[in-house]
Every structure is written in structure tokens, then in C-alpha cells.
Amino acid sequence: MTTPSRPSRTAALLASIVVALLGVTAYAASVGIGDAADPVAEQAVRVAPPEPAVVIGDSAIAALRWVPNAEFAIVGFEHTLDLESCRRLYYASCRGREGRTPPSVHAALLDHSDNYHTLVVATGYNDGTFGFEASFRNIVSRARSLGYERIVWYTLRSDVDYVSPGSVGNHETFADNNAELRRLIASGDFPDVVIADWGGYTADKREWFTTDGVHYRAVGAWAAADYLTRKMAFLDERPCPFPTAPNRLVENPCPDPDETGPVADVEALYPVGVDGLLCYEIGEQRRFECRTDYHVLQLTRELEPGMSGSDVGALQTRLQRLDLFAGAVDNVYGDTTTDAVSAFQDDNDLPVTGIADIDTLDALGFDVSAL
């Protein structure tokens, strides 16, 4: 049996203690949790307790455990975070950055058995379009058989540079799978599945993410914890645990964050800390190790016309997001790619050669330390 990453069935209680004793939010410091300044409205009354949930995710949302203290912003409901790098939905996962191959979401469900009522699926950046519907159906079927009453499924960010290991998935794959997810839910066969539109919620928040557009910076990790907290409060018809800004009233009932949009100033609410400092659990022994890691895509060669490969595809995707490359991402360094590189070089006062040399790749935001 695979041990979930830093199980946190008691995380809600621990987070409350941290909030109360350490002042985890600027709001708590300036007003005080429980003071008269944040009265609870009377229009929403919930008799049943919040539903316990397990969150099964991949390396994107794994920042909730990698960024120090970010998971303490997840409050209000009992939960476990099972977050692993390179996780896939149904098919065999790839080997992650922490030196192990995690079980798929489908397999990991057996580790959590029938202890929970809500499953949160925040995985998909390592999956292709092939088999997505089958993966979705198999996960829903297993969750139902284990007694889960609600499945919250995250959409993926698609305006991104990230290319999954083996080039299985990219920005087009993520957009296609989002569309397929919506189609399946619209069929009416899955009333127990709810979309958490993380892709839409963060569409205009590139500053929350590293250059690949998928992995979180420190502020993004805290924003992700805040989003999960608000989404679950909305689904449970509870008050929001925190206001949207210091000195504002707590909303009751908590509105759907997918409708209200993102919190404007995450750093005003939470002690975000040092950007780039990530704490991993290395190997099967889960040796704790903190280091600086910006999740910047590393290239191992300079690129030039005539080359092909996933690194060329990553270059094309980066140029596409800069509105310099209008062709299809085909992993082939042809004339269109050469022209786009030349245009970028011209815009950035670099020698215009059409060759993606070390200086050009560095200016594009790639990790060139291996060159």
C-alpha cells in the first residue's frame, strides 16, 4: 500500500491552531479571528458537518506540500493531501522529481478506501487525450464503489508551455481534456461530479506560476490552498473561512470562487514566504530536503534549424505564447520556427541568427544551466 504524502486528516485543526497562535493571515493579525469585526451572517445554517475529503493530485498542486506552510491555508474541512509528482489518472504513472513512481489516481483510491465522502481530482498534466474518457469513467466508478458521494474534478491550465514527460501532453491536450470533461458532465450521467474550474480561475494569473505555466510559485501555492478552501466551503454551504481582503467581512455563505474570480492580493492575506524554496520528500524513504527549485524547463542543447524533438516543441510553444509563432507545434525546427526565433532576437536586442543559442534560450526563460 502506498503511503499518502504527508497525510493531513487533522490538517484543519492544525491549521486553525496556526491561524490562532501564529497569525497565518494578515487579516488575523489586524482584526483577529473571531472578533466582532467578522460577524457570521445568519442566512446560511448547516446542520451536517463538512464532508471529509481526499485530494489526489500531481506535481502542479503538490506545491501545497512543497511550499512551506501553504497547506495551512486549507481549513474548514477534514482532508488528506495525496500529492505526487508525475501522477497520471488511470494509466501507469511516470517517475517523479522526488525519485519515485506514484500510483495513479485510480490505484491511489484503494489506499484511502471508504474513509471519505469527497474525492478531489487535481491530476492530468501527465495524461494525453488518448484514454481520457476511459480514465474518467474508471475513476468515477471506483470512487462510487468505495462510497464517495461527491467528486470534485479540477480543470487544467491550457495556456501553458509545459510538455509532459514523453511529450504525452501539452497545451492542446489540456484544452481538449477540459472540453471532454465538460462534455461528460453535461451528459447528465455524472451528477455526483462537480467541476472546479482552476484553469478558468487562474487564466489571468500568470504571475502565480513558473515559466512553464503549470507549476506554482510560492504565491500560487497559497492561492491554490485558498481556492480549495473556498470551493469546498461553497460546496458545503459554509461561510468562507477567510475574507477576500484584510478587514473585510467573511462571506456567508461562501460564494463559488469560479464565479467570483481570484482573490486580488494573496500576499495581503497569507505569509507567502520565499519564492522558489521547495521542500521535497525524496525516495521511498521520503527523506525531507528543502532546496531552491523554480520548475523552469531545462534544455540540454542549443537548438537550430533541422533539429526535432520535444525540446523544439517546448521552444515553439514558448514562442507561440509570445505571439511570434503561428504554426502548429510539430517538434520540428523549420522555417516558421526560424523566423519566430529571429523575431524574438530582434525584439530583445540579440544577434538575429534564427538559431536558439544559449543567450536566446536564457532570454526566453529556459533553464540553460545544463548547456
Buried (B, 14 or more C-beta within 10 A) or exposed (E): EBEBBBBBBEBBEEBBEBBEEEBBBBBBEEBEBEEEBBEEEEEEEEEEEBBBBBBBBBBBBBBBBBBBBBBBBBBBBBBBBBBBBBBBBBBEBBEBBBBBBBBBBBBBBEBBEEEBBBBBBBBBBBBBBEBBBEBBBBBBEBBBEBEBEBBBBBBBBBBBBBBBBEBBBBBEBBBBBBEBBEEBBEEEEBEBBBBBBBBBBBBEBBEBBBBBBBBBBBBBBBBBBBBBBBBBBBBBBBBBBBBBEBEEBBBBBBBBBBEBBBBEEBBBBBBBBEBBBBBBBEEEEBEEEEEEBBBBBEBEBBBBBEBEBBBBBBBBBBBBBBEBBEBEBEBBBBEBBBBBBBBBBEEEEBEBEBBBBEBBBBBBBBBBEEB
